[in-house]
Amino acid sequence: MSTQEQIESFYQFATAQLMNGGSELSVDELYDKWRLENVTDEEIEENIVAIQASIDDMNQGHSGRDAGIVITELRNEFNLPSHE
């Protein structure tokens, strides 16, 4: 689907949602709902492969890194403020 087609599809979806009682939804919430209904086969396959790779890592004993540490490192690297 081209960018123009995606924009038109989202516009039609958002308009229909607003006309059918979805006026309390934010633009972000509308977009999230539209994306859930418009996932491509390639995106599904990509997600399946990533999930399987994570499961394989876990089964091999890899536990990854603590998310809090990674977030702190990224905030420091990109000079982002802490949300504490």
BELDAVEN-V929006 format. One record per pair of residues at least 6 apart in sequence whose C-alpha atoms are under 6 Angstrom apart, sorted by the first residue. I is the first residue (numbers start at 1). GAP is how many residues later the second one is. D is the distance in Angstrom with one decimal. If there is no record, write none. Layout:
# BELDAVEN-V929006
((I:GAP:D) (I:GAP:D))
This chain:
# BELDAVEN-V929006
none
